[in-house]
């Protein structure tokens, strides 16, 4: 039987067992790095015992983590949190969480340095 150039080229591209092992190793390393190295902007540090809730895609601001009211209340009782009210000053003056700081959303980019980066910060707007 006569072999053509195409069949010779295909025979040189055969998958060897070590190819599969090497690819599997690369994928395993990539998976480990993906799980170990946190993505930028996704810090989710919260006090022990607090459950953070990943927002669902159909929620407003789906990239923002949520916290259960029960956990926020417990953290407030222990002094482990600062609440930041992002509404305007007038709305804040009418009603706000006792001890909350008022930084309107429009001012957040210039005033966020007022907050302690070592403190757990919960923002709210209602």
Secondary structure, 3 states (H helix, E strand, C coil): CCCCHHHHHHHHCCCCHHHHHHHHHHHHHHHHHHHHCCCCCCCCCCCCCCCEECCCCCCCCCCCCEECHHHHHHHHHCCCEEEEECCCHHHHHHCCCCCCEECCHHHHHHHHHHCCCCCEEEEECC
